[in-house]
Amino acid sequence: MPFDDATVGMVRDTLTLVLMISLPILLAGMAVGLVISLLQSITSIQDQALTFVPKIVVMVGVAALLIPWIAFRIAEYAAEMFTFTP
């Protein structure tokens, strides 16, 4: 089934935007998880809540700090899609 090049480009741009928006939040969660896991292995504490709660707090904090940037990117993308002409 052949696809229109404009449609493929729109899907590619959408996926790129989603990755750009989610990457800082996911990296922050991954970094905190790595640090907590290292501390747990050093101290031999194996509590699951110890990793879950700090990761959620940091990820929500990063998302809250990035709200203006995320809103700008989404608004920019929406304006681009509304003015799109194939």
MOPAC internal coordinates of N, CA, C and O (Angstrom, degrees):
PM7 1SCF
backbone

  N    0.0000 0     0.00 0     0.00 0    0    0    0
  C    1.4411 1     0.00 0     0.00 0    1    0    0
  C    1.5238 1   108.31 1     0.00 0    2    1    0
  O    1.2310 1   119.79 1   -60.74 1    3    2    1
  N    1.3181 1   118.00 1   119.26 1    3    2    1
  C    1.4679 1   120.73 1   179.57 1    5    3    2
  C    1.5329 1   111.28 1   -76.13 1    6    5    3
  O    1.2310 1   121.58 1   -37.00 1    7    6    5
  N    1.3188 1   114.57 1   143.00 1    7    6    5
  C    1.4583 1   120.37 1   178.62 1    9    7    6
  C    1.5166 1   109.20 1  -113.89 1   10    9    7
  O    1.2310 1   121.23 1   -31.18 1   11   10    9
  N    1.3017 1   115.25 1   148.82 1   11   10    9
  C    1.4590 1   122.10 1   177.15 1   13   11   10
  C    1.5295 1   108.88 1   -71.43 1   14   13   11
  O    1.2310 1   120.47 1   -42.27 1   15   14   13
  N    1.3240 1   116.71 1   137.73 1   15   14   13
  C    1.4647 1   120.51 1  -179.51 1   17   15   14
  C    1.5207 1   111.93 1   -62.45 1   18   17   15
  O    1.2310 1   120.12 1   145.05 1   19   18   17
  N    1.3208 1   117.38 1   -34.95 1   19   18   17
  C    1.4707 1   120.53 1   179.38 1   21   19   18
  C    1.5186 1   110.78 1   -65.67 1   22   21   19
  O    1.2310 1   120.41 1   140.82 1   23   22   21
  N    1.3269 1   116.81 1   -39.18 1   23   22   21
  C    1.4656 1   120.36 1   179.09 1   25   23   22
  C    1.5203 1   111.10 1   -66.68 1   26   25   23
  O    1.2310 1   120.75 1   137.11 1   27   26   25
  N    1.3097 1   116.17 1   -42.89 1   27   26   25
  C    1.4645 1   119.89 1   178.15 1   29   27   26
  C    1.5235 1   110.42 1   -62.93 1   30   29   27
  O    1.2310 1   120.22 1   140.55 1   31   30   29
  N    1.3151 1   117.19 1   -39.45 1   31   30   29
  C    1.4641 1   120.98 1   177.59 1   33   31   30
  C    1.5158 1   112.43 1   -64.82 1   34   33   31
  O    1.2310 1   120.45 1   140.11 1   35   34   33
  N    1.3302 1   116.74 1   -39.89 1   35   34   33
  C    1.4630 1   120.14 1   178.36 1   37   35   34
  C    1.5227 1   111.17 1   -65.19 1   38   37   35
  O    1.2310 1   120.23 1   138.41 1   39   38   37
  N    1.3106 1   117.16 1   -41.59 1   39   38   37
  C    1.4657 1   120.58 1   178.66 1   41   39   38
  C    1.5191 1   109.95 1   -66.11 1   42   41   39
  O    1.2310 1   120.03 1   138.58 1   43   42   41
  N    1.3344 1   117.55 1   -41.42 1   43   42   41
  C    1.4655 1   120.97 1   178.05 1   45   43   42
  C    1.5286 1   111.05 1   -61.83 1   46   45   43
  O    1.2310 1   120.56 1   135.99 1   47   46   45
  N    1.3455 1   116.54 1   -44.01 1   47   46   45
  C    1.4647 1   120.31 1   178.68 1   49   47   46
  C    1.5256 1   111.58 1   -63.98 1   50   49   47
  O    1.2310 1   120.42 1   141.62 1   51   50   49
  N    1.3336 1   116.80 1   -38.38 1   51   50   49
  C    1.4620 1   120.70 1   178.91 1   53   51   50
  C    1.5236 1   110.69 1   -64.71 1   54   53   51
  O    1.2310 1   120.31 1   134.05 1   55   54   53
  N    1.3242 1   117.02 1   -45.95 1   55   54   53
  C    1.4687 1   120.24 1   179.63 1   57   55   54
  C    1.5236 1   111.41 1   -65.42 1   58   57   55
  O    1.2310 1   120.33 1   143.02 1   59   58   57
  N    1.3206 1   116.98 1   -36.98 1   59   58   57
  C    1.4626 1   120.40 1   176.91 1   61   59   58
  C    1.5201 1   110.90 1   -63.76 1   62   61   59
  O    1.2310 1   120.54 1   137.56 1   63   62   61
  N    1.3295 1   116.57 1   -42.44 1   63   62   61
  C    1.4599 1   120.38 1   178.39 1   65   63   62
  C    1.5273 1   111.34 1   -63.11 1   66   65   63
  O    1.2310 1   120.45 1   136.80 1   67   66   65
  N    1.3236 1   116.75 1   -43.20 1   67   66   65
  C    1.4661 1   120.22 1   179.09 1   69   67   66
  C    1.5218 1   110.58 1   -62.40 1   70   69   67
  O    1.2310 1   119.90 1   139.02 1   71   70   69
  N    1.3161 1   117.80 1   -40.98 1   71   70   69
  C    1.4656 1   120.53 1   178.07 1   73   71   70
  C    1.5213 1   111.46 1   -67.01 1   74   73   71
  O    1.2310 1   119.91 1   139.30 1   75   74   73
  N    1.3271 1   117.78 1   -40.70 1   75   74   73
  C    1.4657 1   120.65 1   178.98 1   77   75   74
  C    1.5229 1   111.89 1   -63.48 1   78   77   75
  O    1.2310 1   120.79 1   141.00 1   79   78   77
  N    1.3318 1   116.10 1   -39.00 1   79   78   77
  C    1.4633 1   119.85 1  -178.20 1   81   79   78
  C    1.5226 1   111.25 1   -73.54 1   82   81   79
  O    1.2310 1   120.21 1   140.13 1   83   82   81
  N    1.3187 1   117.21 1   -39.87 1   83   82   81
  C    1.4608 1   119.76 1  -174.14 1   85   83   82
  C    1.5276 1   113.49 1   -85.10 1   86   85   83
  O    1.2310 1   119.82 1   158.73 1   87   86   85
  N    1.3088 1   117.95 1   -21.27 1   87   86   85
  C    1.4591 1   120.24 1  -175.27 1   89   87   86
  C    1.5336 1   114.58 1   -59.29 1   90   89   87
  O    1.2310 1   118.06 1   132.52 1   91   90   89
  N    1.3434 1   121.30 1   -47.48 1   91   90   89
  C    1.4700 1   119.08 1  -179.92 1   93   91   90
  C    1.5295 1   112.80 1   -62.17 1   94   93   91
  O    1.2310 1   120.48 1   142.61 1   95   94   93
  N    1.3181 1   116.69 1   -37.39 1   95   94   93
  C    1.4653 1   120.85 1  -179.64 1   97   95   94
  C    1.5245 1   110.09 1   -67.58 1   98   97   95
  O    1.2310 1   120.71 1   135.09 1   99   98   97
  N    1.3209 1   116.24 1   -44.91 1   99   98   97
  C    1.4614 1   119.79 1   179.79 1  101   99   98
  C    1.5268 1   112.31 1   -67.50 1  102  101   99
  O    1.2310 1   120.38 1   141.85 1  103  102  101
  N    1.3334 1   116.87 1   -38.15 1  103  102  101
  C    1.4679 1   119.53 1   178.14 1  105  103  102
  C    1.5253 1   111.67 1   -65.03 1  106  105  103
  O    1.2310 1   120.44 1   141.63 1  107  106  105
  N    1.3279 1   116.76 1   -38.37 1  107  106  105
  C    1.4675 1   119.98 1   177.69 1  109  107  106
  C    1.5260 1   110.27 1   -63.90 1  110  109  107
  O    1.2310 1   120.20 1   136.49 1  111  110  109
  N    1.3211 1   117.23 1   -43.51 1  111  110  109
  C    1.4623 1   120.60 1   177.82 1  113  111  110
  C    1.5148 1   112.11 1   -64.23 1  114  113  111
  O    1.2310 1   120.69 1   141.06 1  115  114  113
  N    1.3285 1   116.28 1   -38.94 1  115  114  113
  C    1.4527 1   119.94 1   179.41 1  117  115  114
  C    1.5341 1   111.46 1   -67.68 1  118  117  115
  O    1.2310 1   120.51 1   139.52 1  119  118  117
  N    1.3341 1   116.63 1   -40.48 1  119  118  117
  C    1.4683 1   120.14 1   179.74 1  121  119  118
  C    1.5274 1   110.76 1   -65.32 1  122  121  119
  O    1.2310 1   120.18 1   136.11 1  123  122  121
  N    1.3268 1   117.26 1   -43.89 1  123  122  121
  C    1.4687 1   120.31 1   178.75 1  125  123  122
  C    1.5237 1   110.11 1   -65.19 1  126  125  123
  O    1.2310 1   120.01 1   139.13 1  127  126  125
  N    1.3155 1   117.59 1   -40.87 1  127  126  125
  C    1.4586 1   121.04 1   177.80 1  129  127  126
  C    1.5170 1   112.17 1   -61.32 1  130  129  127
  O    1.2310 1   120.59 1   140.51 1  131  130  129
  N    1.3274 1   116.47 1   -39.49 1  131  130  129
  C    1.4638 1   120.48 1   178.70 1  133  131  130
  C    1.5252 1   111.28 1   -66.01 1  134  133  131
  O    1.2310 1   120.60 1   135.75 1  135  134  133
  N    1.3281 1   116.45 1   -44.25 1  135  134  133
  C    1.4674 1   120.08 1   179.77 1  137  135  134
  C    1.5273 1   110.61 1   -64.45 1  138  137  135
  O    1.2310 1   120.21 1   135.18 1  139  138  137
  N    1.3171 1   117.20 1   -44.82 1  139  138  137
  C    1.4672 1   120.74 1   179.69 1  141  139  138
  C    1.5313 1   110.46 1   -63.94 1  142  141  139
  O    1.2310 1   120.38 1   139.03 1  143  142  141
  N    1.3314 1   116.88 1   -40.97 1  143  142  141
  C    1.4663 1   119.93 1   179.25 1  145  143  142
  C    1.5257 1   111.32 1   -63.73 1  146  145  143
  O    1.2310 1   120.37 1   140.60 1  147  146  145
  N    1.3303 1   116.90 1   -39.40 1  147  146  145
  C    1.4656 1   119.50 1   176.44 1  149  147  146
  C    1.5237 1   111.12 1   -63.93 1  150  149  147
  O    1.2310 1   120.67 1   136.66 1  151  150  149
  N    1.3348 1   116.33 1   -43.34 1  151  150  149
  C    1.4635 1   119.59 1   178.16 1  153  151  150
  C    1.5272 1   111.44 1   -63.69 1  154  153  151
  O    1.2310 1   120.50 1   141.65 1  155  154  153
  N    1.3324 1   116.65 1   -38.35 1  155  154  153
  C    1.4622 1   119.77 1   178.86 1  157  155  154
  C    1.5182 1   111.22 1   -66.48 1  158  157  155
  O    1.2310 1   120.17 1   140.08 1  159  158  157
  N    1.3085 1   117.27 1   -39.92 1  159  158  157
  C    1.4670 1   118.47 1  -179.46 1  161  159  158
  C    1.5272 1   111.39 1   -71.51 1  162  161  159
  O    1.2310 1   120.44 1   149.12 1  163  162  161
  N    1.3280 1   116.76 1   -30.88 1  163  162  161
  C    1.4675 1   119.42 1   177.71 1  165  163  162
  C    1.5240 1   110.62 1   -71.44 1  166  165  163
  O    1.2310 1   120.36 1   138.35 1  167  166  165
  N    1.3337 1   116.92 1   -41.65 1  167  166  165
  C    1.4618 1   120.40 1  -176.13 1  169  167  166
  C    1.5252 1   113.95 1   -93.98 1  170  169  167
  O    1.2310 1   119.84 1   176.71 1  171  170  169
  N    1.3149 1   117.90 1    -3.29 1  171  170  169
  C    1.4719 1   123.66 1  -179.77 1  173  171  170
  C    1.5316 1   112.85 1    61.16 1  174  173  171
  O    1.2310 1   120.24 1  -149.23 1  175  174  173
  N    1.3211 1   117.15 1    30.77 1  175  174  173
  C    1.4629 1   121.77 1   174.57 1  177  175  174
  C    1.5249 1   106.85 1   -95.39 1  178  177  175
  O    1.2310 1   120.09 1   -54.79 1  179  178  177
  N    1.3225 1   117.44 1   125.21 1  179  178  177
  C    1.4640 1   121.16 1  -177.55 1  181  179  178
  C    1.5280 1   111.04 1  -119.40 1  182  181  179
  O    1.2310 1   120.24 1  -122.58 1  183  182  181
  N    1.3050 1   117.15 1    57.42 1  183  182  181
  C    1.4584 1   121.83 1   178.81 1  185  183  182
  C    1.5237 1   108.57 1  -100.08 1  186  185  183
  O    1.2310 1   119.93 1   -55.41 1  187  186  185
  N    1.3349 1   117.75 1   124.59 1  187  186  185
  C    1.4605 1   121.80 1  -177.43 1  189  187  186
  C    1.5253 1   112.02 1   -68.21 1  190  189  187
  O    1.2310 1   119.96 1   145.29 1  191  190  189
  N    1.3188 1   117.69 1   -34.71 1  191  190  189
  C    1.4642 1   120.61 1  -179.65 1  193  191  190
  C    1.5216 1   111.18 1   -66.10 1  194  193  191
  O    1.2310 1   120.45 1   154.44 1  195  194  193
  N    1.3132 1   116.75 1   -25.56 1  195  194  193
  C    1.4600 1   120.67 1  -179.85 1  197  195  194
  C    1.5260 1   111.51 1   -64.75 1  198  197  195
  O    1.2310 1   119.57 1   149.39 1  199  198  197
  N    1.3096 1   118.42 1   -30.61 1  199  198  197
  C    1.4685 1   119.87 1   177.43 1  201  199  198
  C    1.5233 1   111.73 1   -89.49 1  202  201  199
  O    1.2310 1   120.35 1   144.99 1  203  202  201
  N    1.3073 1   116.94 1   -35.01 1  203  202  201
  C    1.4601 1   121.04 1  -173.41 1  205  203  202
  C    1.5239 1   112.52 1   -69.89 1  206  205  203
  O    1.2310 1   120.17 1   130.70 1  207  206  205
  N    1.3096 1   117.29 1   -49.30 1  207  206  205
  C    1.4663 1   121.45 1  -174.19 1  209  207  206
  C    1.5292 1   112.20 1   -63.99 1  210  209  207
  O    1.2310 1   118.29 1   130.16 1  211  210  209
  N    1.3376 1   120.87 1   -49.84 1  211  210  209
  C    1.4733 1   119.06 1   179.78 1  213  211  210
  C    1.5332 1   112.96 1   -62.73 1  214  213  211
  O    1.2310 1   120.25 1   143.22 1  215  214  213
  N    1.3344 1   117.12 1   -36.78 1  215  214  213
  C    1.4604 1   119.07 1   178.40 1  217  215  214
  C    1.5203 1   111.43 1   -63.23 1  218  217  215
  O    1.2310 1   120.35 1   136.01 1  219  218  217
  N    1.3188 1   116.94 1   -43.99 1  219  218  217
  C    1.4614 1   120.41 1   179.51 1  221  219  218
  C    1.5247 1   110.62 1   -64.02 1  222  221  219
  O    1.2310 1   120.48 1   136.59 1  223  222  221
  N    1.3316 1   116.68 1   -43.41 1  223  222  221
  C    1.4689 1   120.39 1  -179.31 1  225  223  222
  C    1.5277 1   110.58 1   -62.40 1  226  225  223
  O    1.2310 1   120.18 1   134.73 1  227  226  225
  N    1.3230 1   117.26 1   -45.27 1  227  226  225
  C    1.4683 1   120.40 1  -178.89 1  229  227  226
  C    1.5256 1   110.84 1   -67.56 1  230  229  227
  O    1.2310 1   120.09 1   138.81 1  231  230  229
  N    1.3169 1   117.42 1   -41.19 1  231  230  229
  C    1.4616 1   119.88 1  -179.72 1  233  231  230
  C    1.5296 1   111.89 1   -65.79 1  234  233  231
  O    1.2310 1   120.14 1   140.42 1  235  234  233
  N    1.3108 1   117.34 1   -39.58 1  235  234  233
  C    1.4682 1   120.41 1   176.48 1  237  235  234
  C    1.5309 1   109.81 1   -67.25 1  238  237  235
  O    1.2310 1   120.29 1   140.77 1  239  238  237
  N    1.3213 1   117.06 1   -39.23 1  239  238  237
  C    1.4694 1   120.31 1   177.81 1  241  239  238
  C    1.5191 1   112.47 1   -63.84 1  242  241  239
  O    1.2310 1   120.40 1   135.96 1  243  242  241
  N    1.3155 1   116.84 1   -44.04 1  243  242  241
  C    1.4686 1   120.32 1   178.04 1  245  243  242
  C    1.5253 1   110.06 1   -64.43 1  246  245  243
  O    1.2310 1   120.47 1   138.02 1  247  246  245
  N    1.3205 1   116.70 1   -41.98 1  247  246  245
  C    1.4688 1   119.90 1   178.21 1  249  247  246
  C    1.5282 1   110.71 1   -61.99 1  250  249  247
  O    1.2310 1   120.31 1   139.56 1  251  250  249
  N    1.3314 1   117.02 1   -40.44 1  251  250  249
  C    1.4635 1   120.45 1   179.15 1  253  251  250
  C    1.5323 1   111.13 1   -65.98 1  254  253  251
  O    1.2310 1   120.28 1   141.02 1  255  254  253
  N    1.3259 1   117.07 1   -38.98 1  255  254  253
  C    1.4629 1   120.09 1   178.11 1  257  255  254
  C    1.5248 1   112.29 1   -68.32 1  258  257  255
  O    1.2310 1   120.60 1   149.80 1  259  258  257
  N    1.3262 1   116.45 1   -30.20 1  259  258  257
  C    1.4589 1   120.45 1  -176.18 1  261  259  258
  C    1.5250 1   113.87 1   -93.16 1  262  261  259
  O    1.2310 1   119.78 1  -175.79 1  263  262  261
  N    1.3266 1   118.03 1     4.21 1  263  262  261
  C    1.4670 1   120.31 1  -177.60 1  265  263  262
  C    1.5351 1   112.28 1   -55.11 1  266  265  263
  O    1.2310 1   118.34 1   134.76 1  267  266  265
  N    1.3367 1   120.77 1   -45.24 1  267  266  265
  C    1.4711 1   118.42 1   179.28 1  269  267  266
  C    1.5295 1   112.71 1   -61.19 1  270  269  267
  O    1.2310 1   120.33 1   137.33 1  271  270  269
  N    1.3197 1   116.98 1   -42.67 1  271  270  269
  C    1.4612 1   121.13 1   179.49 1  273  271  270
  C    1.5195 1   111.38 1   -65.31 1  274  273  271
  O    1.2310 1   120.64 1   137.14 1  275  274  273
  N    1.3399 1   116.37 1   -42.86 1  275  274  273
  C    1.4650 1   120.98 1   179.26 1  277  275  274
  C    1.5242 1   110.31 1   -64.05 1  278  277  275
  O    1.2310 1   120.30 1   135.72 1  279  278  277
  N    1.3184 1   117.03 1   -44.28 1  279  278  277
  C    1.4700 1   120.99 1   179.68 1  281  279  278
  C    1.5223 1   110.94 1   -63.08 1  282  281  279
  O    1.2310 1   120.24 1   140.31 1  283  282  281
  N    1.3270 1   117.15 1   -39.69 1  283  282  281
  C    1.4647 1   120.38 1   178.23 1  285  283  282
  C    1.5168 1   110.83 1   -63.77 1  286  285  283
  O    1.2310 1   120.27 1   134.80 1  287  286  285
  N    1.3303 1   117.09 1   -45.20 1  287  286  285
  C    1.4702 1   120.93 1   179.97 1  289  287  286
  C    1.5203 1   111.61 1   -62.53 1  290  289  287
  O    1.2310 1   120.24 1   137.21 1  291  290  289
  N    1.3167 1   117.14 1   -42.79 1  291  290  289
  C    1.4622 1   120.56 1  -179.28 1  293  291  290
  C    1.5235 1   110.42 1   -68.25 1  294  293  291
  O    1.2310 1   119.87 1   138.61 1  295  294  293
  N    1.3318 1   117.86 1   -41.39 1  295  294  293
  C    1.4609 1   120.80 1   177.95 1  297  295  294
  C    1.5251 1   111.23 1   -64.70 1  298  297  295
  O    1.2310 1   120.77 1   139.97 1  299  298  297
  N    1.3167 1   116.13 1   -40.03 1  299  298  297
  C    1.4645 1   120.76 1   177.66 1  301  299  298
  C    1.5336 1   110.66 1   -62.83 1  302  301  299
  O    1.2310 1   120.53 1   137.15 1  303  302  301
  N    1.3245 1   116.60 1   -42.85 1  303  302  301
  C    1.4529 1   121.27 1   179.13 1  305  303  302
  C    1.5283 1   111.14 1   -67.02 1  306  305  303
  O    1.2310 1   120.12 1   139.50 1  307  306  305
  N    1.3258 1   117.38 1   -40.50 1  307  306  305
  C    1.4613 1   121.01 1   179.11 1  309  307  306
  C    1.5267 1   110.40 1   -64.41 1  310  309  307
  O    1.2310 1   120.06 1   137.70 1  311  310  309
  N    1.3249 1   117.48 1   -42.30 1  311  310  309
  C    1.4633 1   120.15 1   177.89 1  313  311  310
  C    1.5210 1   110.62 1   -63.22 1  314  313  311
  O    1.2310 1   120.69 1   141.33 1  315  314  313
  N    1.3187 1   116.29 1   -38.67 1  315  314  313
  C    1.4647 1   120.51 1   177.59 1  317  315  314
  C    1.5284 1   111.11 1   -64.25 1  318  317  315
  O    1.2310 1   120.37 1   140.38 1  319  318  317
  N    1.3073 1   116.90 1   -39.62 1  319  318  317
  C    1.4690 1   120.65 1  -179.67 1  321  319  318
  C    1.5262 1   111.49 1   -71.40 1  322  321  319
  O    1.2310 1   119.92 1   144.07 1  323  322  321
  N    1.3387 1   117.75 1   -35.93 1  323  322  321
  C    1.4628 1   119.86 1   179.40 1  325  323  322
  C    1.5260 1   112.38 1   -71.55 1  326  325  323
  O    1.2310 1   120.29 1   153.28 1  327  326  325
  N    1.3214 1   117.06 1   -26.72 1  327  326  325
  C    1.4635 1   120.58 1   179.58 1  329  327  326
  C    1.5225 1   111.72 1   -99.15 1  330  329  327
  O    1.2310 1   119.96 1  -171.13 1  331  330  329
  N    1.3155 1   117.68 1     8.87 1  331  330  329
  C    1.4700 1   122.55 1  -177.29 1  333  331  330
  C    1.5251 1   110.55 1   -69.86 1  334  333  331
  O    1.2310 1   121.28 1   -49.32 1  335  334  333
  N    1.3236 1   115.15 1   130.68 1  335  334  333
  C    1.4580 1   121.27 1   172.99 1  337  335  334
  C    1.5204 1   107.79 1  -129.26 1  338  337  335
  O    1.2310 1   119.99 1   -58.52 1  339  338  337
  N    1.3158 1   117.61 1   121.48 1  339  338  337
  C    1.4744 1   119.45 1  -178.10 1  341  339  338
  C    1.4899 1   113.66 1   -69.73 1  342  341  339
  O    1.2310 1   120.10 1   180.00 1  343  342  341

